[in-house]
Amino acid sequence: MFTPQDLKQILSSGLLSFPITDFDAQGDFVASTYADRLEWLAPYGATALFVAGGTGEFFSLTPEDYTKVVKVAVETCRGKVPILAGAGGPTRTAIAYAQEAERLGAHGVLLMPHYLTEASQDGLVEHVAAVCNSVRFGVVVYNRNVCKLNAESLLQLAERCPNLIGFKDGVGEIESMVTIRRKLGDRLTYLGGLPTAEVYAAAYKALGVPVYSSAVFNFIPKTAIEFYEAIRTDDFATTGRLIDDFFLPYLAIRNKKAGYAVSIVKAGATLVGHTAGPVRTPLVDLNPQECEQLDALIKSLGPQ
């Protein structure tokens, strides 16, 4: 079992990803194809996988689904790649998810927002601290939506919670990110977490955040790794070519509807022969014309 500091070190370099969750036509979890998906993705070299996360539709999983997803991921990827599980919702619910992930053998959790209700900074500190203090393994807090922690709050949490090891930013406020990075230094590991993070990767690297999570790894893993390596080595020709030829046209499809950040990834997986079934409501799937546009983009990249 990794210690929190072991996990922090692992998350400090390399490409991260969020596997999509497999559902059948009725919307029920399919363990067999989910295991096959993880087996397919593992050899491509992601540093860690975040299961039952945002791209994995955590928000639509029942507690029973969650247990099944995390259990399959831990068993399938044991000895291959570390598994972090999503946790979120109201404080006691988030604690229950985090403790279940720990019981199942995950290596850490990504603490997602508590949803809906806005809260003060001191309230957010108590929420995150309660989850951290309920488990022994590493916790990465996801900064987005109604959970936007400032530098002072993170300093408090860093002092109170030794197992808080990471800060994943899904907000994109540069001034806040610079302040957090400068004030907390190497106390945390910092992850880029905006939707389609590749578009922001170069800018975030310049801020001292060289690691990010890739949703497109779910269907173009070879290209996702190629892009990460280009960012890492300052290969501007490759990053520019892939942004122009793939990512900007991809964003044009993704931005057509709210929730398409997840739906388009599931559509991509289907198009490359690794279908994960439909998204669950309230999300909706891409329409046939949008799928054709995405298929042409994927084919332009060559074999994956």
KAJO-V439362 format. One record per residue. N is the residue number from 1. PHI is phi in radians with two decimals (none if undefined). OMEGA is omega in degrees with one decimal (999 if undefined). Layout:
n = <N | N>
phi = <PHI | PHI>
omega = <OMEGA | OMEGA>
This chain:
n = <1 | 2 | 3 | 4 | 5 | 6 | 7 | 8 | 9 | 10 | 11 | 12 | 13 | 14 | 15 | 16 | 17 | 18 | 19 | 20 | 21 | 22 | 23 | 24 | 25 | 26 | 27 | 28 | 29 | 30 | 31 | 32 | 33 | 34 | 35 | 36 | 37 | 38 | 39 | 40 | 41 | 42 | 43 | 44 | 45 | 46 | 47 | 48 | 49 | 50 | 51 | 52 | 53 | 54 | 55 | 56 | 57 | 58 | 59 | 60 | 61 | 62 | 63 | 64 | 65 | 66 | 67 | 68 | 69 | 70 | 71 | 72 | 73 | 74 | 75 | 76 | 77 | 78 | 79 | 80 | 81 | 82 | 83 | 84 | 85 | 86 | 87 | 88 | 89 | 90 | 91 | 92 | 93 | 94 | 95 | 96 | 97 | 98 | 99 | 100 | 101 | 102 | 103 | 104 | 105 | 106 | 107 | 108 | 109 | 110 | 111 | 112 | 113 | 114 | 115 | 116 | 117 | 118 | 119 | 120 | 121 | 122 | 123 | 124 | 125 | 126 | 127 | 128 | 129 | 130 | 131 | 132 | 133 | 134 | 135 | 136 | 137 | 138 | 139 | 140 | 141 | 142 | 143 | 144 | 145 | 146 | 147 | 148 | 149 | 150 | 151 | 152 | 153 | 154 | 155 | 156 | 157 | 158 | 159 | 160 | 161 | 162 | 163 | 164 | 165 | 166 | 167 | 168 | 169 | 170 | 171 | 172 | 173 | 174 | 175 | 176 | 177 | 178 | 179 | 180 | 181 | 182 | 183 | 184 | 185 | 186 | 187 | 188 | 189 | 190 | 191 | 192 | 193 | 194 | 195 | 196 | 197 | 198 | 199 | 200 | 201 | 202 | 203 | 204 | 205 | 206 | 207 | 208 | 209 | 210 | 211 | 212 | 213 | 214 | 215 | 216 | 217 | 218 | 219 | 220 | 221 | 222 | 223 | 224 | 225 | 226 | 227 | 228 | 229 | 230 | 231 | 232 | 233 | 234 | 235 | 236 | 237 | 238 | 239 | 240 | 241 | 242 | 243 | 244 | 245 | 246 | 247 | 248 | 249 | 250 | 251 | 252 | 253 | 254 | 255 | 256 | 257 | 258 | 259 | 260 | 261 | 262 | 263 | 264 | 265 | 266 | 267 | 268 | 269 | 270 | 271 | 272 | 273 | 274 | 275 | 276 | 277 | 278 | 279 | 280 | 281 | 282 | 283 | 284 | 285 | 286 | 287 | 288 | 289 | 290 | 291 | 292 | 293 | 294 | 295 | 296 | 297 | 298 | 299 | 300 | 301 | 302 | 303 | 304>
phi = <none | -1.23 | -1.36 | -0.95 | -1.23 | -1.05 | -1.16 | -1.01 | -1.11 | -1.10 | -1.36 | -1.44 | -2.68 | 1.57 | -1.62 | -1.92 | -2.64 | -2.07 | -1.08 | -1.22 | -1.82 | -1.41 | -2.18 | -1.53 | -1.08 | -1.57 | 1.53 | -1.63 | -1.10 | -2.04 | -1.17 | -1.14 | -1.29 | -1.14 | -1.10 | -1.06 | -1.07 | -1.15 | -1.10 | -1.16 | -1.38 | -0.94 | -1.20 | -1.29 | 1.77 | -1.10 | -1.21 | -2.72 | -2.07 | -1.77 | -1.69 | 0.91 | -1.73 | -1.08 | -1.17 | -1.50 | 1.06 | -0.86 | -1.10 | -1.91 | -1.46 | -1.38 | -0.98 | -1.15 | -1.01 | -0.99 | -1.03 | -1.12 | -1.08 | -1.15 | -1.07 | -1.09 | -1.11 | -1.09 | -1.19 | -1.26 | -1.76 | -1.00 | 1.40 | -1.96 | -2.66 | -1.13 | -2.03 | -1.97 | -1.86 | -1.25 | -2.59 | -3.10 | 1.59 | -0.95 | -0.92 | -1.18 | -1.19 | -1.08 | -1.08 | -1.07 | -1.13 | -1.10 | -1.18 | -1.16 | -1.07 | -1.13 | -1.04 | -1.40 | 1.73 | -1.12 | -1.62 | 3.07 | -2.31 | -1.77 | -1.50 | -1.53 | -1.04 | -1.39 | 1.28 | 1.11 | -1.34 | -1.26 | -2.51 | -1.29 | -1.07 | -1.17 | -1.17 | -1.11 | -1.05 | -1.15 | -1.08 | -1.12 | -1.09 | -1.09 | -1.19 | -0.99 | -1.32 | -1.56 | -2.37 | -1.78 | -1.44 | -1.31 | -2.14 | -1.96 | -1.63 | -1.75 | -1.57 | -2.96 | 0.94 | -1.50 | -1.99 | -2.05 | -1.54 | -1.64 | -1.09 | -1.11 | -1.12 | -1.16 | -1.09 | -1.09 | -1.15 | -1.07 | -1.32 | -1.48 | -2.23 | -1.03 | -1.55 | -1.39 | -1.98 | -2.56 | -2.30 | -1.88 | -1.75 | -2.07 | -1.79 | 1.51 | -1.54 | -1.09 | -1.03 | -1.11 | -1.13 | -1.09 | -1.07 | -1.09 | -1.11 | -1.28 | -1.38 | -1.70 | 0.94 | -1.61 | -1.07 | -2.05 | -1.70 | -2.04 | -2.18 | -1.38 | -2.40 | -1.31 | -1.00 | 0.87 | -1.08 | -1.00 | -1.13 | -1.79 | -1.06 | -1.13 | -1.13 | -1.21 | -1.04 | -1.12 | -1.45 | 1.63 | -2.17 | -1.46 | -1.89 | -2.59 | -1.82 | -1.91 | -1.32 | -1.20 | -0.94 | -1.12 | -2.39 | -2.28 | -1.07 | -1.10 | -1.19 | -1.06 | -1.19 | -1.03 | -1.17 | -1.06 | -1.11 | -1.15 | -1.12 | -1.07 | -1.76 | 1.01 | -1.48 | -1.17 | -1.12 | -1.22 | -1.10 | -1.12 | -1.11 | -1.24 | -1.14 | -1.20 | -1.46 | -2.13 | -1.18 | -1.19 | -1.10 | -1.07 | -1.09 | -1.07 | -1.34 | -1.01 | -1.42 | -1.21 | -2.52 | -1.07 | 1.60 | -1.18 | -1.02 | -1.56 | -1.03 | -1.22 | -1.23 | -1.13 | -1.11 | -1.05 | -1.07 | -1.10 | -1.16 | -1.69 | 1.55 | -2.20 | -1.06 | -2.00 | 1.36 | -1.38 | -1.38 | -1.58 | -1.07 | -1.50 | -1.30 | -2.26 | -1.39 | -1.08 | -1.45 | -0.99 | -1.13 | -1.15 | -1.12 | -1.10 | -1.12 | -1.16 | -1.06 | -1.10 | -1.13 | -1.11 | -1.11 | -1.16 | -1.48 | 1.51 | -1.04 | -1.85>
omega = <178.1 | 168.0 | 175.3 | -179.7 | 173.7 | -178.7 | 177.3 | 180.0 | 179.5 | -176.6 | -175.9 | 178.1 | 178.0 | -179.2 | 177.1 | 176.9 | -179.1 | 178.4 | 171.7 | -178.1 | -175.4 | 173.5 | 173.4 | -175.9 | 178.6 | 179.0 | 179.2 | -178.9 | 179.0 | -174.2 | -173.8 | -179.2 | 175.0 | 176.8 | 177.6 | -180.0 | -179.6 | 176.5 | 179.5 | -174.0 | -172.2 | -176.4 | -177.6 | 169.3 | 172.3 | -177.8 | 178.9 | 177.1 | 176.9 | -176.6 | -176.5 | 176.9 | -178.7 | 177.1 | 176.5 | 175.4 | 176.8 | -175.7 | -179.1 | -178.2 | 170.2 | 175.1 | 178.0 | 175.8 | -176.2 | 179.4 | -178.9 | -178.0 | -177.5 | 180.0 | 179.2 | -178.6 | -179.5 | -177.9 | -177.6 | -172.3 | -179.0 | -179.8 | -177.8 | -176.3 | 179.4 | 179.8 | 168.7 | -178.5 | 173.6 | 171.3 | -177.9 | -176.3 | 179.5 | -170.0 | -177.2 | 175.9 | 178.7 | 177.1 | -179.5 | 177.6 | -178.8 | 179.4 | 176.7 | 177.4 | 178.7 | 179.1 | -176.8 | 175.8 | 173.6 | -175.9 | -180.0 | 176.6 | 167.9 | -177.6 | -178.8 | -174.4 | 180.0 | 175.1 | 170.3 | -170.7 | 174.0 | -177.3 | 176.6 | 179.5 | -179.7 | 175.3 | 177.8 | 177.9 | -179.4 | 177.9 | -178.4 | -179.5 | -179.8 | 178.8 | 179.7 | -175.7 | -179.7 | -177.2 | 179.4 | -174.5 | -172.8 | 178.7 | 172.1 | -178.9 | -177.8 | -176.5 | 177.7 | 176.9 | -175.6 | 177.2 | -180.0 | -177.5 | 175.5 | -174.9 | -179.4 | 178.1 | 178.9 | 176.0 | 176.9 | -178.4 | 178.8 | 179.3 | -175.3 | -169.7 | -179.6 | -178.1 | 168.9 | -170.4 | -172.7 | 178.7 | -179.7 | -174.5 | 175.6 | -177.8 | 177.2 | 175.8 | -170.0 | -178.3 | 178.5 | -178.5 | 178.2 | -179.7 | 179.4 | -177.6 | -178.1 | -175.4 | -177.6 | 176.1 | -175.9 | 177.9 | 178.7 | 165.6 | -170.5 | -175.5 | 172.6 | -175.1 | 175.0 | 178.4 | -173.1 | -171.1 | -179.7 | -177.6 | -177.8 | -167.6 | -178.0 | 179.2 | -179.4 | 175.4 | 178.6 | 178.1 | -176.2 | 178.4 | -172.7 | -174.4 | 178.4 | 177.6 | -175.6 | 174.8 | -177.1 | 174.0 | -179.8 | -178.3 | 173.1 | -174.4 | 179.4 | 179.4 | 178.7 | 177.8 | 177.7 | -179.7 | 178.6 | 179.6 | 177.3 | 175.5 | -176.9 | -175.3 | -178.2 | 175.7 | -172.9 | 179.1 | -179.1 | -179.9 | 179.1 | 179.7 | -177.6 | 176.0 | -179.0 | -171.8 | -177.3 | -167.0 | 179.0 | 173.6 | 176.6 | 178.8 | 179.5 | 175.7 | -176.7 | -173.6 | -178.8 | -179.2 | 171.9 | -179.7 | 179.9 | 176.9 | 174.7 | -175.3 | -176.8 | 177.8 | 177.0 | 177.5 | 178.5 | 179.4 | 177.4 | -176.6 | 179.1 | 174.2 | 178.6 | -173.9 | 175.3 | 179.9 | -176.0 | 168.3 | 174.3 | 174.0 | 15.5 | 175.5 | 175.4 | -179.6 | 174.2 | 175.4 | -176.0 | -179.9 | 178.6 | 176.6 | 177.3 | 178.5 | 178.8 | 179.4 | 178.7 | 178.2 | -179.6 | -179.0 | 179.3 | -178.5 | -176.6 | -176.9 | 178.6 | 999>
